[in-house]
Amino acid sequence: MKKLKNIKSILDMIERNLYTTNATLDYSRITDSIIKFADLVANYNGDSEDIWYLETNYSGASELIVGAYWHYTEWHGGQCSKEYLALSALGQIFDPGMSFPEDDNESYIALNENVQL
């Protein structure tokens, strides 16, 4: 239960920094937080639906995971970049199969607006 609270706390912090004007984290630190979030989710031993249906005041885990995954596929500086590390971490918990980015995904849009490569 504590792991789920930690995951929700990081999710809230990431989304607060993506969707509000009083953000305290820059793009690099948001990326660090997404890596930590993905690692926590990958190591979560509970039901995966606990994660996919986590909601926040802004959006939710499923929107962040999918949007961030697609963002980092398009915006990374190669295999040695932090953004590629984020993509790899997200790849542990999301397999897009034959799908494509959703242009209306709020996390995808917010990350694209904040990109600083």
LUMBA-230354 format. One record per residue: residue number from 1; residue in one letter; x, z, y of N, C-alpha, C, O, CB in turn. Coordinates in Angstrom, 3 decimals. Atoms other than C-alpha are relative to their C-alpha. Glycine has a CB too. Layout:
<vexses>
VEXSE; nr; rest; n.c1; n.c3; n.c2; ca.c1; ca.c3; ca.c2; c.c1; c.c3; c.c2; o.c1; o.c3; o.c2; cb.c1; cb.c3; cb.c2
VEXSE; NUM; a; X; Z; Y; X; Z; Y; X; Z; Y; X; Z; Y; X; Z; Y
...
</vexses>
This chain:
<vexses>
VEXSE; nr; rest; n.c1; n.c3; n.c2; ca.c1; ca.c3; ca.c2; c.c1; c.c3; c.c2; o.c1; o.c3; o.c2; cb.c1; cb.c3; cb.c2
VEXSE; 1; m; 0.822; 0.000; -1.196; 0.000; 0.000; 0.000; 0.869; 0.000; 1.264; 0.532; -0.634; 2.264; -0.937; 1.211; -0.004
VEXSE; 2; k; -0.886; -0.048; -1.157; 2.897; 0.783; 2.354; 0.600; -1.375; 0.290; 0.761; -1.754; 1.451; 1.114; 1.025; -0.227
VEXSE; 3; k; -0.557; 1.347; -0.202; 4.387; -2.689; 1.785; -1.003; -0.888; 0.723; -0.622; -1.666; 1.598; 0.396; -0.637; -1.351
VEXSE; 4; l; 1.025; 0.813; -0.650; 1.091; -4.285; 2.804; -0.137; 0.379; 1.473; -0.350; -0.487; 2.321; -1.349; 0.162; -0.718
VEXSE; 5; k; 0.049; -0.435; -1.404; 1.027; -2.191; 5.984; 1.189; -0.545; 0.781; 1.039; -0.950; 1.934; -0.026; 1.537; 0.090
VEXSE; 6; n; -1.186; 0.571; -0.653; 4.586; -3.320; 6.799; -0.175; -1.493; 0.259; 0.190; -1.992; 1.323; 1.250; 0.237; -0.858
VEXSE; 7; i; 0.247; 1.429; -0.147; 3.607; -6.947; 6.230; -0.973; -0.242; 1.139; -0.744; -1.115; 1.977; -0.542; -0.600; -1.307
VEXSE; 8; k; 1.007; 0.153; -1.065; 0.550; -6.582; 8.472; 0.598; 0.329; 1.358; 0.293; -0.344; 2.343; -1.219; 0.904; -0.270
VEXSE; 9; s; -0.635; -0.391; -1.260; 2.617; -4.856; 11.161; 0.890; -1.123; 0.546; 0.847; -1.428; 1.738; 0.829; 1.282; -0.198
VEXSE; 10; i; -0.864; 1.105; -0.433; 5.165; -7.689; 11.277; -0.838; -1.210; 0.387; -0.535; -1.893; 1.365; 0.999; -0.379; -1.110
VEXSE; 11; l; 0.901; 1.102; -0.331; 2.375; -10.264; 11.228; -0.610; 0.201; 1.382; -0.641; -0.728; 2.189; -1.109; -0.127; -1.058
VEXSE; 12; d; 0.565; -0.303; -1.321; 0.716; -8.555; 14.207; 1.027; -0.240; 1.104; 0.712; -0.838; 2.133; -0.497; 1.456; 0.051
VEXSE; 13; m; -1.053; 0.138; -1.003; 4.018; -8.466; 16.098; 0.348; -1.470; 0.251; 0.516; -1.882; 1.399; 1.249; 0.766; -0.441
VEXSE; 14; i; -0.304; 1.425; -0.154; 4.775; -12.143; 15.441; -1.102; -0.680; 0.787; -0.829; -1.399; 1.748; 0.177; -0.680; -1.374
VEXSE; 15; e; 1.114; 0.678; -0.657; 1.326; -13.282; 16.488; -0.190; 0.470; 1.440; -0.551; -0.326; 2.307; -1.278; 0.223; -0.784
VEXSE; 16; r; 0.080; -0.505; -1.376; 1.292; -11.050; 19.561; 1.011; -0.733; 0.885; 0.735; -1.020; 2.049; 0.256; 1.535; 0.040
VEXSE; 17; n; -1.035; 0.700; -0.768; 4.491; -12.778; 20.657; -0.235; -1.503; 0.081; 0.273; -2.159; 0.990; 1.353; 0.261; -0.610
VEXSE; 18; l; 0.319; 1.425; -0.054; 3.186; -16.248; 19.868; -1.190; -0.301; 0.905; -1.218; -1.334; 1.574; -0.279; -0.517; -1.392
VEXSE; 19; y; 1.282; 0.316; -0.629; -0.264; -15.970; 21.425; -0.299; 0.718; 1.309; -1.379; 0.528; 1.869; -1.070; 0.300; -0.943
VEXSE; 20; t; 0.273; -0.690; -1.261; 0.068; -13.755; 24.495; 1.050; -0.346; 1.047; 2.138; -0.820; 0.720; -0.048; 1.518; -0.217
VEXSE; 21; t; -0.924; 0.308; -1.089; 1.709; -14.170; 27.866; 1.025; 1.115; 0.220; 2.012; 0.911; 0.928; -0.776; -0.246; 1.282
VEXSE; 22; n; -0.942; -1.107; -0.177; 3.459; -10.792; 27.676; 0.898; 0.178; -1.229; 1.135; 1.299; -1.679; -0.761; 1.301; 0.285
VEXSE; 23; a; -0.868; -0.039; 1.173; 5.716; -11.692; 24.741; 1.318; 0.704; 0.313; 1.864; 0.571; 1.408; 0.268; -1.418; -0.509
VEXSE; 24; t; -1.280; -0.692; -0.162; 8.807; -9.552; 24.246; 1.104; -0.636; -0.839; 2.280; -0.313; -0.672; -0.149; 1.467; -0.374
VEXSE; 25; l; -0.978; 0.662; 0.857; 10.507; -11.757; 21.645; 0.143; -1.464; 0.403; -0.844; -2.141; 0.691; -0.408; 0.114; -1.484
VEXSE; 26; d; -0.215; 1.426; -0.239; 12.108; -15.122; 22.304; -0.121; -0.746; -1.338; -0.327; -0.127; -2.382; 1.404; -0.256; 0.666
VEXSE; 27; y; 0.167; 0.850; 1.176; 11.948; -18.023; 19.830; 0.935; 0.423; -1.140; 0.519; 0.469; -2.298; 0.255; -1.464; 0.372
VEXSE; 28; s; -0.971; -0.389; 1.017; 15.092; -16.907; 17.992; -0.425; 1.285; -0.717; -0.323; 1.386; -1.939; 1.380; 0.183; 0.633
VEXSE; 29; r; 0.420; -1.273; 0.605; 13.780; -13.389; 17.429; -1.328; -0.148; -0.742; -1.565; 0.550; -1.727; -0.124; 1.091; 1.077
VEXSE; 30; i; 1.227; 0.281; 0.752; 10.359; -14.720; 16.397; 0.383; -0.609; -1.349; -0.187; -0.255; -2.381; -0.950; -0.963; 0.799
VEXSE; 31; t; -0.476; 0.608; 1.248; 12.177; -16.847; 13.815; 0.563; 1.067; -0.933; 0.273; 1.047; -2.129; 1.072; -1.073; 0.290
VEXSE; 32; d; -0.514; -1.112; 0.814; 14.049; -13.739; 12.588; -1.155; 0.783; -0.623; -1.101; 1.154; -1.796; 0.883; 0.943; 0.857
VEXSE; 33; s; 1.148; -0.769; 0.472; 10.708; -11.941; 12.283; -0.775; -0.766; -1.069; -1.286; -0.165; -2.014; -0.923; 0.350; 1.169
VEXSE; 34; i; 0.684; 0.811; 1.010; 9.160; -14.823; 10.346; 0.785; 0.021; -1.311; 0.187; 0.064; -2.386; -0.182; -1.455; 0.498
VEXSE; 35; i; -0.826; -0.104; 1.205; 12.090; -14.728; 7.906; -0.262; 1.339; -0.696; -0.464; 1.389; -1.910; 1.510; -0.146; 0.352
VEXSE; 36; k; 0.251; -1.332; 0.575; 11.583; -10.988; 7.406; -1.404; 0.071; -0.599; -1.589; 0.604; -1.693; 0.175; 1.101; 1.076
VEXSE; 37; f; 1.377; 0.032; 0.487; 7.817; -11.485; 7.038; -0.071; -0.741; -1.339; -0.654; -0.234; -2.297; -0.930; -0.670; 1.041
VEXSE; 38; a; 0.042; 0.803; 1.228; 8.291; -14.223; 4.403; 0.695; 0.723; -1.153; 0.215; 0.683; -2.286; 0.657; -1.372; 0.234
VEXSE; 39; d; -0.707; -0.742; 1.050; 10.807; -12.105; 2.476; -0.844; 1.168; -0.518; -0.882; 1.424; -1.721; 1.347; 0.520; 0.529
VEXSE; 40; l; 0.871; -1.104; 0.425; 8.416; -9.127; 2.448; -1.157; -0.519; -0.850; -1.506; 0.083; -1.866; -0.545; 0.761; 1.227
VEXSE; 41; v; 1.106; 0.582; 0.764; 5.566; -11.339; 1.250; 0.489; -0.452; -1.377; -0.192; -0.228; -2.378; -0.627; -1.192; 0.768
VEXSE; 42; a; -0.547; 0.472; 1.274; 7.762; -12.889; -1.458; 0.254; 1.154; -0.969; 0.164; 0.976; -2.184; 1.298; -0.771; 0.239
VEXSE; 43; n; -0.294; -1.158; 0.840; 8.624; -9.402; -2.736; -1.191; 0.937; -0.168; -1.056; 2.013; -0.750; 1.157; 0.764; 0.579
VEXSE; 44; y; 1.207; -0.812; 0.132; 5.068; -8.051; -2.535; -0.504; -0.072; -1.432; -0.662; -1.162; -1.982; -1.096; -0.468; 0.989
VEXSE; 45; n; 0.391; -0.053; 1.407; 3.923; -6.927; -5.975; -1.504; 0.034; -0.216; -1.969; 0.007; -1.355; 0.613; 1.197; -0.644
VEXSE; 46; g; 1.446; -0.069; 0.147; 0.215; -6.766; -5.260; -0.629; -1.370; -0.150; 0.058; -2.364; -0.387; -0.604; 0.705; 1.177
VEXSE; 47; d; 0.767; 1.235; 0.110; -2.481; -9.408; -5.381; 0.316; -0.912; 1.187; 0.263; -0.473; 2.336; -1.520; 0.303; -0.069
VEXSE; 48; s; -0.363; 0.924; -1.082; -1.475; -12.500; -3.379; -1.148; -0.213; 0.981; -0.911; -0.553; 2.140; 0.433; -1.342; -0.579
VEXSE; 49; e; 1.134; 0.128; -0.916; -4.997; -12.647; -1.927; 0.041; 1.072; 1.079; -0.495; 0.873; 2.170; -1.318; 0.084; -0.769
VEXSE; 50; d; -0.167; -1.044; -1.023; -4.159; -9.397; -0.116; 0.715; -0.568; 1.222; 0.406; -0.201; 2.355; 0.791; 1.208; -0.571
VEXSE; 51; i; -0.789; 0.591; -1.084; -1.701; -11.450; 1.954; -0.756; -1.144; 0.650; -0.909; -1.174; 1.871; 1.355; -0.492; -0.521
VEXSE; 52; w; 0.613; 1.223; -0.542; -3.543; -14.757; 2.345; -1.223; 0.286; 0.856; -1.570; -0.511; 1.728; -0.388; -0.930; -1.131
VEXSE; 53; y; 1.199; -0.327; -0.785; -6.621; -13.015; 3.747; 0.242; 1.080; 1.050; -0.711; 1.618; 1.615; -1.105; 0.445; -0.922
VEXSE; 54; l; -0.307; -0.943; -1.075; -4.796; -10.668; 6.140; -0.379; -0.620; 1.340; 0.046; -1.731; 1.655; 1.505; 0.393; -0.015
VEXSE; 55; e; 0.415; 0.487; -1.317; -6.374; -11.073; 9.569; 0.600; 0.888; 1.081; 0.863; 2.070; 0.857; -1.549; -0.035; 0.120
VEXSE; 56; t; -0.468; -0.743; -1.169; -5.095; -10.024; 12.983; -0.960; -0.287; 1.143; -1.958; -0.985; 0.964; 1.476; -0.389; 0.383
VEXSE; 57; n; 0.816; 0.280; -1.181; -6.570; -10.056; 16.471; 0.159; -1.444; 0.456; -0.633; -1.927; 1.264; 0.370; 0.947; 1.136
VEXSE; 58; y; -0.319; 1.340; -0.477; -5.096; -13.521; 16.904; -0.338; -1.072; -1.018; -0.965; -2.073; -0.670; 1.456; -0.088; 0.359
VEXSE; 59; s; 0.182; 1.032; 1.017; -5.224; -15.442; 13.647; 0.044; 0.670; -1.368; -0.856; 1.432; -1.721; 1.092; -1.120; 0.117
VEXSE; 60; g; -0.127; -0.621; 1.305; -4.010; -14.435; 10.211; 1.210; -0.518; -0.740; 1.890; -1.441; -0.292; -1.243; -0.233; -0.818
VEXSE; 61; a; -1.201; 0.324; 0.768; -1.342; -14.663; 7.556; 0.002; -1.435; -0.498; 1.030; -2.108; -0.422; 0.133; 0.938; -1.169
VEXSE; 62; s; 0.010; 1.356; 0.552; -2.460; -17.930; 6.006; 0.304; -1.029; 1.081; 1.034; -1.989; 0.836; -1.355; -0.305; -0.651
VEXSE; 63; e; -0.268; 0.936; -1.101; -2.438; -19.702; 9.369; 1.478; 0.051; 0.406; 2.085; -0.993; 0.646; -0.900; 0.326; 1.220
VEXSE; 64; l; -1.405; -0.124; -0.366; 1.025; -18.333; 10.218; 0.905; -0.629; -1.058; 1.817; -1.385; -0.722; 0.367; 1.470; 0.199
VEXSE; 65; i; -0.860; 0.513; 1.069; 2.547; -19.171; 6.834; -0.007; -1.528; -0.010; 1.050; -2.159; -0.034; -0.456; 0.544; -1.368
VEXSE; 66; v; 0.118; 1.463; 0.055; 1.252; -22.738; 6.787; 0.552; -0.640; 1.273; 1.324; -1.596; 1.206; -1.471; -0.415; -0.206
VEXSE; 67; g; -0.461; 0.576; -1.265; 1.868; -23.425; 10.486; 1.499; 0.123; 0.185; 2.149; -0.821; 0.635; -0.701; 0.662; 1.154
VEXSE; 68; a; -1.448; -0.207; -0.147; 5.371; -21.941; 10.477; 0.762; -0.891; -0.979; 1.801; -1.450; -0.627; 0.368; 1.490; -0.231
VEXSE; 69; y; -0.671; 0.861; 0.970; 6.305; -23.827; 7.325; 0.134; -1.426; 0.555; 1.221; -2.005; 0.540; -0.776; -0.011; -1.341
VEXSE; 70; w; -0.036; 1.370; -0.517; 5.374; -27.172; 8.879; 0.822; -0.109; 1.269; 1.504; -1.110; 1.487; -1.403; -0.498; 0.260
VEXSE; 71; h; -0.828; 0.004; -1.216; 6.961; -26.264; 12.199; 1.480; -0.114; -0.363; 2.193; -0.956; 0.182; -0.249; 1.284; 0.836
VEXSE; 72; y; -1.422; -0.017; 0.338; 10.323; -25.508; 10.572; 0.441; -1.231; -0.802; 1.632; -1.541; -0.842; 0.320; 1.253; -0.785
VEXSE; 73; t; -0.400; 1.263; 0.642; 10.218; -28.710; 8.489; 0.392; -1.024; 1.049; 1.239; -1.883; 0.802; -1.140; -0.555; -0.880
VEXSE; 74; e; -0.257; 0.963; -1.072; 10.249; -30.604; 11.783; 1.059; 0.480; 0.985; 1.706; -0.339; 1.639; -1.279; -0.293; 0.742
VEXSE; 75; w; -0.885; -0.561; -1.024; 12.379; -28.259; 13.909; 1.049; 0.912; -0.620; 0.947; 2.135; -0.520; -0.812; 0.771; 1.045
VEXSE; 76; h; -1.137; -0.809; 0.450; 15.543; -27.107; 12.218; 1.272; -0.777; 0.286; 1.253; -2.001; 0.415; -0.112; 0.358; -1.524
VEXSE; 77; g; -1.274; 0.608; -0.350; 19.171; -27.780; 12.947; 0.899; -0.234; -1.197; 2.120; -0.168; -1.060; 0.709; 0.851; 0.990
VEXSE; 78; g; -0.792; 0.231; 1.194; 20.309; -28.511; 9.405; 0.066; 1.224; -0.889; -0.449; 2.287; -0.542; 1.387; -0.429; 0.375
VEXSE; 79; q; -0.006; -1.046; 1.015; 21.011; -26.395; 6.363; 0.687; 1.295; 0.419; 0.473; 2.329; -0.212; 0.654; -0.514; -1.217
VEXSE; 80; c; -0.682; -1.213; -0.451; 23.177; -23.916; 8.253; -0.748; 0.700; 1.140; -0.271; 1.709; 1.660; 1.414; -0.340; 0.447
VEXSE; 81; s; 0.718; -0.566; -1.145; 20.563; -23.166; 10.924; -0.941; 1.130; -0.422; -1.365; 1.208; -1.575; -0.793; -1.095; 0.715
VEXSE; 82; k; 0.946; -1.087; 0.214; 18.367; -20.091; 11.232; -1.386; -0.553; -0.325; -2.122; 0.020; -1.128; -0.062; 0.910; 1.237
VEXSE; 83; e; 1.304; 0.605; 0.228; 15.334; -22.363; 11.309; -0.121; -0.504; -1.441; -1.196; -0.416; -2.035; -0.233; -1.150; 0.989
VEXSE; 84; y; 0.012; 0.440; 1.392; 16.281; -23.828; 7.916; -0.132; 1.208; -0.929; -0.791; 1.127; -1.966; 1.282; -0.803; -0.330
VEXSE; 85; l; 0.144; -1.237; 0.759; 16.626; -20.278; 6.597; -1.470; 0.443; 0.006; -1.992; 0.887; -1.017; 0.913; 1.113; 0.587
VEXSE; 86; a; 1.424; -0.339; -0.084; 13.079; -19.618; 7.829; -0.817; -0.919; -0.901; -1.708; -0.455; -1.614; -0.501; -0.099; 1.459
VEXSE; 87; l; 0.692; 0.953; 0.859; 11.862; -22.779; 6.093; 0.192; 0.367; -1.473; -0.760; 0.318; -2.252; 0.505; -1.431; 0.266
VEXSE; 88; s; -0.284; -0.386; 1.384; 13.535; -21.667; 2.860; -0.746; 1.271; -0.385; -1.292; 1.365; -1.484; 1.502; 0.197; -0.199
VEXSE; 89; a; 0.725; -1.250; 0.261; 12.040; -18.173; 3.114; -1.493; -0.275; -0.161; -2.132; 0.268; -1.063; 0.235; 1.017; 1.142
VEXSE; 90; l; 1.417; 0.352; 0.101; 8.578; -19.637; 3.719; -0.274; -0.804; -1.265; -1.356; -0.699; -1.842; -0.444; -0.793; 1.233
VEXSE; 91; g; 0.146; 0.772; 1.224; 9.124; -22.013; 0.795; -0.129; 0.868; -1.242; -0.608; 0.403; -2.276; 1.164; -0.923; -0.155
VEXSE; 92; q; 0.181; -0.944; 1.110; 9.240; -18.936; -1.467; -1.465; 0.359; -0.196; -1.879; 0.723; -1.296; 0.814; 1.269; 0.243
VEXSE; 93; i; 1.387; -0.475; 0.054; 5.598; -18.205; -0.638; -1.028; -1.099; 0.241; -2.226; -0.867; 0.086; -0.200; 1.091; 1.014
VEXSE; 94; f; 0.928; 1.101; -0.264; 4.095; -21.599; 0.243; 0.568; -1.289; -0.554; 1.699; -1.665; -0.245; -0.281; -0.141; 1.510
VEXSE; 95; d; -0.375; 1.296; 0.551; 4.251; -24.856; -1.679; -1.051; -0.997; 0.473; -2.186; -0.971; -0.002; 0.103; 0.037; -1.580
VEXSE; 96; p; 0.997; 0.876; -0.602; 2.571; -27.607; 0.328; -0.499; -1.117; -0.909; -1.503; -1.760; -0.603; 0.560; -0.597; 1.227
VEXSE; 97; g; 0.414; 1.093; 0.867; 2.340; -30.052; -2.553; -0.002; -1.312; 0.762; 1.008; -1.677; 1.365; -1.383; 0.274; -0.589
VEXSE; 98; m; 0.116; 1.302; -0.662; 1.126; -33.368; -1.146; -0.700; 0.115; 1.349; -1.163; -0.891; 1.885; -0.755; -0.981; -0.893
VEXSE; 99; s; 0.716; -0.188; -1.261; -0.377; -31.867; 2.020; 0.881; -0.365; 1.197; 2.076; -0.621; 1.048; -0.484; 1.451; 0.124
VEXSE; 100; f; -0.683; 0.336; -1.245; 0.595; -32.586; 5.616; -0.290; 1.077; 1.033; -1.209; 1.874; 0.843; -0.439; -1.395; 0.521
VEXSE; 101; p; 0.271; -0.982; -1.050; 0.802; -30.483; 8.795; -1.404; -0.173; 0.570; -1.914; -1.286; 0.691; 1.038; -0.118; 1.118
VEXSE; 102; e; 1.305; 0.010; -0.656; -2.505; -29.553; 10.363; 0.246; 0.106; 1.496; 0.718; 1.134; 1.981; -0.923; 1.170; -0.515
VEXSE; 103; d; -0.273; 0.032; -1.441; -2.301; -30.529; 14.022; -0.755; 1.071; 0.778; -0.357; 1.404; 1.894; -0.351; -1.354; 0.555
VEXSE; 104; d; 0.776; -1.015; -0.706; -4.910; -27.896; 14.950; 0.362; 1.422; -0.421; -0.299; 2.369; 0.004; -1.470; -0.234; -0.229
VEXSE; 105; n; -0.449; -1.329; 0.414; -3.064; -24.972; 13.289; 0.641; 0.688; 1.202; 1.631; 0.200; 1.747; 1.005; -0.086; -1.201
VEXSE; 106; e; -0.444; -0.702; -1.209; -2.545; -22.448; 16.110; 1.450; 0.466; -0.083; 2.168; 0.412; 0.916; -0.893; 1.191; 0.257
VEXSE; 107; s; -1.397; -0.443; 0.141; 0.740; -21.091; 14.734; 0.957; -1.179; 0.123; 2.007; -1.072; 0.756; 0.210; 0.711; -1.353
VEXSE; 108; y; -0.796; 1.230; -0.095; 2.133; -24.601; 14.355; 0.136; -0.419; 1.463; 1.231; -0.747; 1.918; -0.646; -1.143; -0.835
VEXSE; 109; i; 0.001; 0.379; -1.409; 1.164; -25.387; 17.954; 0.849; 0.967; 0.827; 1.677; 0.545; 1.634; -1.436; -0.040; 0.539
VEXSE; 110; a; -0.722; -1.012; -0.786; 2.521; -22.105; 19.358; 1.501; -0.060; -0.255; 2.287; 0.039; 0.687; -0.524; 1.403; -0.327
VEXSE; 111; l; -1.436; 0.114; 0.288; 5.866; -22.439; 17.572; 0.586; -1.266; 0.608; 1.689; -1.237; 1.154; 0.246; 0.013; -1.511
VEXSE; 112; n; -0.474; 1.249; -0.612; 6.204; -26.058; 18.703; 0.170; 0.141; 1.507; 1.087; -0.446; 2.081; -0.970; -1.142; -0.306
VEXSE; 113; e; -0.098; -0.213; -1.449; 5.613; -24.943; 22.300; 1.162; 0.909; 0.363; 1.655; 0.864; 1.490; -1.295; 0.590; 0.534
VEXSE; 114; n; -1.071; -0.964; -0.280; 8.290; -22.245; 22.003; 1.361; -0.429; -0.527; 2.342; 0.292; -0.341; -0.354; 1.332; -0.589
VEXSE; 115; v; -1.229; 0.411; 0.655; 10.965; -24.230; 20.176; 1.163; -0.079; 1.006; 0.999; -0.520; 2.143; -0.201; -1.356; -0.693
VEXSE; 116; q; -1.195; -0.009; -0.847; 14.495; -23.856; 21.567; 1.229; -0.387; -0.812; 2.198; 0.369; -0.872; 0.202; 1.386; 0.643
VEXSE; 117; l; -1.169; 0.418; 0.796; 16.859; -25.817; 19.345; 1.085; -0.518; 0.896; 2.145; -0.917; 0.414; -0.382; -1.071; -1.024
</vexses>
